[in-house]
Amino acid sequence: MRFTLQPIFGWPATIAVIVVVLAVTAALALRAHRQAPDVDSTAVDWTRRCAVSAVICLMMLGPSTMVQSTTRAVSATDVVIALDVTGSMAVDDASYPGTGGEKMTRITAASYVVSDLTKLYPDSSFAALSFGGDSSTLGLPLTPDVSAVTSWVDDLYTEPTGVSSGSNPSAPLDGLTTVLSDMRSQHQNDRIVLYYISDGEQTADGQRNSFSALRAYVDDAVVVGVGSDDGGTVPQLRSGLRAGDSYPDGTTWVTDPDTGQPGVSKRDSATLSAIADELSGVYQAVDASSAVQYPASGQSQQDYQLVRVEKQVNSTNPIVWPFAAVLAALLLWEAIAHARTSRRLL
């Protein structure tokens, strides 16, 4: 703790006011001294009035004590989910632990992944976006409401394969850049973890863009691969498919123009691993025996749930009451002296 001054009007204005107050007080005291004994005020009266002016000037200088303290900020982890909803996510070659080993669509496996994420990161906040062939949609702004995350993934539909223009794994890059940069600027002390869920397949023309720019915003990243390396046939759908939905009756399959046979879509682990490397993260392929995990093995939820930030904070505490008490006593003395003088004059 140390003593300091915090002028109430700022240094220039406060000094100017103090000079005026002291100058007026000195001028009136000097005039009274020159006119003595023809005036009623005495030397004691003007000594008291000079003391009043001095106390007022001292209070305007804002005497304060400065105290240095250490604050600890505790903030939750922010989990950002990017989920692929391209037509190939309707392929039923995926599996996930705890489901009896049955085959399911990739979008269904992705919904199990999202459900497990809400359990891996309790008391955290979540943001989620879905991406199709060439664009992404922020479906869930940052929220601690787990039920909102569940509702979001349950309401997702895959893109109709009958009108799909192809898929590009880097489709969510622009959307993720916007979401993550805003999140980092608004929640500087939070730990941001990105989960990118996809089959990694690219069928659109053009090259995939790098995800390396996102490293500036995330603390950890996990690329989750759904589907299988063996792959499955792609259903020809005029409308999208939700997690848990079955194929409609009479479903046909997308034909490979090169072979004339039903086309096979496979999980592209090589592409997903490359994206994980660009994010300085890890790649996790989920199947009947492997569920989604934390970014680094051996770490617990506390490593991601809580972030402690310590910093030194200087706070100033104005010293008011001692000077106010002295000023009140001087003004009371002045009032009593004025009353006595008035009675004498009567």
Secondary structure as a PSIPRED ss2 file (coil, helix, strand):
# PSIPRED VFORMAT (PSIPRED V4.0)

   1 M C   1.000  0.000  0.000
   2 R E   0.000  0.000  1.000
   3 F E   0.000  0.000  1.000
   4 T E   0.000  0.000  1.000
   5 L E   0.000  0.000  1.000
   6 Q C   1.000  0.000  0.000
   7 P C   1.000  0.000  0.000
   8 I C   1.000  0.000  0.000
   9 F C   1.000  0.000  0.000
  10 G C   1.000  0.000  0.000
  11 W H   0.000  1.000  0.000
  12 P H   0.000  1.000  0.000
  13 A H   0.000  1.000  0.000
  14 T H   0.000  1.000  0.000
  15 I H   0.000  1.000  0.000
  16 A H   0.000  1.000  0.000
  17 V H   0.000  1.000  0.000
  18 I H   0.000  1.000  0.000
  19 V H   0.000  1.000  0.000
  20 V H   0.000  1.000  0.000
  21 V H   0.000  1.000  0.000
  22 L H   0.000  1.000  0.000
  23 A H   0.000  1.000  0.000
  24 V H   0.000  1.000  0.000
  25 T H   0.000  1.000  0.000
  26 A H   0.000  1.000  0.000
  27 A H   0.000  1.000  0.000
  28 L H   0.000  1.000  0.000
  29 A H   0.000  1.000  0.000
  30 L H   0.000  1.000  0.000
  31 R H   0.000  1.000  0.000
  32 A H   0.000  1.000  0.000
  33 H H   0.000  1.000  0.000
  34 R H   0.000  1.000  0.000
  35 Q H   0.000  1.000  0.000
  36 A C   1.000  0.000  0.000
  37 P C   1.000  0.000  0.000
  38 D C   1.000  0.000  0.000
  39 V C   1.000  0.000  0.000
  40 D C   1.000  0.000  0.000
  41 S C   1.000  0.000  0.000
  42 T C   1.000  0.000  0.000
  43 A H   0.000  1.000  0.000
  44 V H   0.000  1.000  0.000
  45 D H   0.000  1.000  0.000
  46 W H   0.000  1.000  0.000
  47 T H   0.000  1.000  0.000
  48 R H   0.000  1.000  0.000
  49 R H   0.000  1.000  0.000
  50 C H   0.000  1.000  0.000
  51 A H   0.000  1.000  0.000
  52 V H   0.000  1.000  0.000
  53 S H   0.000  1.000  0.000
  54 A H   0.000  1.000  0.000
  55 V H   0.000  1.000  0.000
  56 I H   0.000  1.000  0.000
  57 C H   0.000  1.000  0.000
  58 L H   0.000  1.000  0.000
  59 M H   0.000  1.000  0.000
  60 M H   0.000  1.000  0.000
  61 L C   1.000  0.000  0.000
  62 G C   1.000  0.000  0.000
  63 P E   0.000  0.000  1.000
  64 S E   0.000  0.000  1.000
  65 T E   0.000  0.000  1.000
  66 M E   0.000  0.000  1.000
  67 V E   0.000  0.000  1.000
  68 Q E   0.000  0.000  1.000
  69 S E   0.000  0.000  1.000
  70 T E   0.000  0.000  1.000
  71 T E   0.000  0.000  1.000
  72 R E   0.000  0.000  1.000
  73 A E   0.000  0.000  1.000
  74 V E   0.000  0.000  1.000
  75 S E   0.000  0.000  1.000
  76 A C   1.000  0.000  0.000
  77 T E   0.000  0.000  1.000
  78 D E   0.000  0.000  1.000
  79 V E   0.000  0.000  1.000
  80 V E   0.000  0.000  1.000
  81 I E   0.000  0.000  1.000
  82 A E   0.000  0.000  1.000
  83 L E   0.000  0.000  1.000
  84 D E   0.000  0.000  1.000
  85 V C   1.000  0.000  0.000
  86 T C   1.000  0.000  0.000
  87 G H   0.000  1.000  0.000
  88 S H   0.000  1.000  0.000
  89 M H   0.000  1.000  0.000
  90 A H   0.000  1.000  0.000
  91 V C   1.000  0.000  0.000
  92 D C   1.000  0.000  0.000
  93 D C   1.000  0.000  0.000
  94 A E   0.000  0.000  1.000
  95 S C   1.000  0.000  0.000
  96 Y C   1.000  0.000  0.000
  97 P C   1.000  0.000  0.000
  98 G C   1.000  0.000  0.000
  99 T C   1.000  0.000  0.000
 100 G C   1.000  0.000  0.000
 101 G C   1.000  0.000  0.000
 102 E C   1.000  0.000  0.000
 103 K C   1.000  0.000  0.000
 104 M E   0.000  0.000  1.000
 105 T C   1.000  0.000  0.000
 106 R H   0.000  1.000  0.000
 107 I H   0.000  1.000  0.000
 108 T H   0.000  1.000  0.000
 109 A H   0.000  1.000  0.000
 110 A H   0.000  1.000  0.000
 111 S H   0.000  1.000  0.000
 112 Y H   0.000  1.000  0.000
 113 V H   0.000  1.000  0.000
 114 V H   0.000  1.000  0.000
 115 S H   0.000  1.000  0.000
 116 D H   0.000  1.000  0.000
 117 L H   0.000  1.000  0.000
 118 T H   0.000  1.000  0.000
 119 K H   0.000  1.000  0.000
 120 L H   0.000  1.000  0.000
 121 Y C   1.000  0.000  0.000
 122 P C   1.000  0.000  0.000
 123 D C   1.000  0.000  0.000
 124 S C   1.000  0.000  0.000
 125 S E   0.000  0.000  1.000
 126 F E   0.000  0.000  1.000
 127 A E   0.000  0.000  1.000
 128 A E   0.000  0.000  1.000
 129 L E   0.000  0.000  1.000
 130 S E   0.000  0.000  1.000
 131 F E   0.000  0.000  1.000
 132 G C   1.000  0.000  0.000
 133 G C   1.000  0.000  0.000
 134 D C   1.000  0.000  0.000
 135 S C   1.000  0.000  0.000
 136 S E   0.000  0.000  1.000
 137 T E   0.000  0.000  1.000
 138 L E   0.000  0.000  1.000
 139 G E   0.000  0.000  1.000
 140 L E   0.000  0.000  1.000
 141 P E   0.000  0.000  1.000
 142 L E   0.000  0.000  1.000
 143 T E   0.000  0.000  1.000
 144 P C   1.000  0.000  0.000
 145 D C   1.000  0.000  0.000
 146 V H   0.000  1.000  0.000
 147 S H   0.000  1.000  0.000
 148 A H   0.000  1.000  0.000
 149 V H   0.000  1.000  0.000
 150 T H   0.000  1.000  0.000
 151 S H   0.000  1.000  0.000
 152 W H   0.000  1.000  0.000
 153 V H   0.000  1.000  0.000
 154 D H   0.000  1.000  0.000
 155 D C   1.000  0.000  0.000
 156 L C   1.000  0.000  0.000
 157 Y E   0.000  0.000  1.000
 158 T C   1.000  0.000  0.000
 159 E C   1.000  0.000  0.000
 160 P C   1.000  0.000  0.000
 161 T C   1.000  0.000  0.000
 162 G C   1.000  0.000  0.000
 163 V C   1.000  0.000  0.000
 164 S C   1.000  0.000  0.000
 165 S C   1.000  0.000  0.000
 166 G C   1.000  0.000  0.000
 167 S C   1.000  0.000  0.000
 168 N C   1.000  0.000  0.000
 169 P C   1.000  0.000  0.000
 170 S C   1.000  0.000  0.000
 171 A C   1.000  0.000  0.000
 172 P C   1.000  0.000  0.000
 173 L H   0.000  1.000  0.000
 174 D H   0.000  1.000  0.000
 175 G H   0.000  1.000  0.000
 176 L H   0.000  1.000  0.000
 177 T H   0.000  1.000  0.000
 178 T H   0.000  1.000  0.000
 179 V H   0.000  1.000  0.000
 180 L H   0.000  1.000  0.000
 181 S H   0.000  1.000  0.000
 182 D H   0.000  1.000  0.000
 183 M H   0.000  1.000  0.000
 184 R H   0.000  1.000  0.000
 185 S H   0.000  1.000  0.000
 186 Q H   0.000  1.000  0.000
 187 H C   1.000  0.000  0.000
 188 Q C   1.000  0.000  0.000
 189 N C   1.000  0.000  0.000
 190 D C   1.000  0.000  0.000
 191 R E   0.000  0.000  1.000
 192 I E   0.000  0.000  1.000
 193 V E   0.000  0.000  1.000
 194 L E   0.000  0.000  1.000
 195 Y E   0.000  0.000  1.000
 196 Y E   0.000  0.000  1.000
 197 I E   0.000  0.000  1.000
 198 S E   0.000  0.000  1.000
 199 D C   1.000  0.000  0.000
 200 G C   1.000  0.000  0.000
 201 E C   1.000  0.000  0.000
 202 Q C   1.000  0.000  0.000
 203 T C   1.000  0.000  0.000
 204 A C   1.000  0.000  0.000
 205 D C   1.000  0.000  0.000
 206 G C   1.000  0.000  0.000
 207 Q C   1.000  0.000  0.000
 208 R C   1.000  0.000  0.000
 209 N C   1.000  0.000  0.000
 210 S C   1.000  0.000  0.000
 211 F C   1.000  0.000  0.000
 212 S H   0.000  1.000  0.000
 213 A H   0.000  1.000  0.000
 214 L H   0.000  1.000  0.000
 215 R H   0.000  1.000  0.000
 216 A H   0.000  1.000  0.000
 217 Y C   1.000  0.000  0.000
 218 V C   1.000  0.000  0.000
 219 D C   1.000  0.000  0.000
 220 D E   0.000  0.000  1.000
 221 A E   0.000  0.000  1.000
 222 V E   0.000  0.000  1.000
 223 V E   0.000  0.000  1.000
 224 V E   0.000  0.000  1.000
 225 G E   0.000  0.000  1.000
 226 V C   1.000  0.000  0.000
 227 G C   1.000  0.000  0.000
 228 S C   1.000  0.000  0.000
 229 D C   1.000  0.000  0.000
 230 D C   1.000  0.000  0.000
 231 G C   1.000  0.000  0.000
 232 G E   0.000  0.000  1.000
 233 T E   0.000  0.000  1.000
 234 V C   1.000  0.000  0.000
 235 P E   0.000  0.000  1.000
 236 Q E   0.000  0.000  1.000
 237 L C   1.000  0.000  0.000
 238 R C   1.000  0.000  0.000
 239 S C   1.000  0.000  0.000
 240 G C   1.000  0.000  0.000
 241 L C   1.000  0.000  0.000
 242 R E   0.000  0.000  1.000
 243 A C   1.000  0.000  0.000
 244 G C   1.000  0.000  0.000
 245 D C   1.000  0.000  0.000
 246 S C   1.000  0.000  0.000
 247 Y C   1.000  0.000  0.000
 248 P C   1.000  0.000  0.000
 249 D C   1.000  0.000  0.000
 250 G C   1.000  0.000  0.000
 251 T C   1.000  0.000  0.000
 252 T E   0.000  0.000  1.000
 253 W E   0.000  0.000  1.000
 254 V C   1.000  0.000  0.000
 255 T E   0.000  0.000  1.000
 256 D C   1.000  0.000  0.000
 257 P C   1.000  0.000  0.000
 258 D C   1.000  0.000  0.000
 259 T C   1.000  0.000  0.000
 260 G C   1.000  0.000  0.000
 261 Q C   1.000  0.000  0.000
 262 P E   0.000  0.000  1.000
 263 G C   1.000  0.000  0.000
 264 V E   0.000  0.000  1.000
 265 S E   0.000  0.000  1.000
 266 K C   1.000  0.000  0.000
 267 R C   1.000  0.000  0.000
 268 D C   1.000  0.000  0.000
 269 S H   0.000  1.000  0.000
 270 A H   0.000  1.000  0.000
 271 T H   0.000  1.000  0.000
 272 L H   0.000  1.000  0.000
 273 S H   0.000  1.000  0.000
 274 A H   0.000  1.000  0.000
 275 I H   0.000  1.000  0.000
 276 A H   0.000  1.000  0.000
 277 D H   0.000  1.000  0.000
 278 E H   0.000  1.000  0.000
 279 L C   1.000  0.000  0.000
 280 S C   1.000  0.000  0.000
 281 G C   1.000  0.000  0.000
 282 V E   0.000  0.000  1.000
 283 Y E   0.000  0.000  1.000
 284 Q E   0.000  0.000  1.000
 285 A E   0.000  0.000  1.000
 286 V C   1.000  0.000  0.000
 287 D E   0.000  0.000  1.000
 288 A C   1.000  0.000  0.000
 289 S C   1.000  0.000  0.000
 290 S E   0.000  0.000  1.000
 291 A C   1.000  0.000  0.000
 292 V C   1.000  0.000  0.000
 293 Q C   1.000  0.000  0.000
 294 Y C   1.000  0.000  0.000
 295 P C   1.000  0.000  0.000
 296 A C   1.000  0.000  0.000
 297 S C   1.000  0.000  0.000
 298 G C   1.000  0.000  0.000
 299 Q C   1.000  0.000  0.000
 300 S C   1.000  0.000  0.000
 301 Q H   0.000  1.000  0.000
 302 Q H   0.000  1.000  0.000
 303 D H   0.000  1.000  0.000
 304 Y H   0.000  1.000  0.000
 305 Q H   0.000  1.000  0.000
 306 L C   1.000  0.000  0.000
 307 V E   0.000  0.000  1.000
 308 R E   0.000  0.000  1.000
 309 V E   0.000  0.000  1.000
 310 E E   0.000  0.000  1.000
 311 K E   0.000  0.000  1.000
 312 Q E   0.000  0.000  1.000
 313 V E   0.000  0.000  1.000
 314 N E   0.000  0.000  1.000
 315 S E   0.000  0.000  1.000
 316 T E   0.000  0.000  1.000
 317 N E   0.000  0.000  1.000
 318 P E   0.000  0.000  1.000
 319 I C   1.000  0.000  0.000
 320 V C   1.000  0.000  0.000
 321 W H   0.000  1.000  0.000
 322 P H   0.000  1.000  0.000
 323 F H   0.000  1.000  0.000
 324 A H   0.000  1.000  0.000
 325 A H   0.000  1.000  0.000
 326 V H   0.000  1.000  0.000
 327 L H   0.000  1.000  0.000
 328 A H   0.000  1.000  0.000
 329 A H   0.000  1.000  0.000
 330 L H   0.000  1.000  0.000
 331 L H   0.000  1.000  0.000
 332 L H   0.000  1.000  0.000
 333 W H   0.000  1.000  0.000
 334 E H   0.000  1.000  0.000
 335 A H   0.000  1.000  0.000
 336 I H   0.000  1.000  0.000
 337 A H   0.000  1.000  0.000
 338 H H   0.000  1.000  0.000
 339 A H   0.000  1.000  0.000
 340 R H   0.000  1.000  0.000
 341 T H   0.000  1.000  0.000
 342 S H   0.000  1.000  0.000
 343 R H   0.000  1.000  0.000
 344 R H   0.000  1.000  0.000
 345 L H   0.000  1.000  0.000
 346 L C   1.000  0.000  0.000
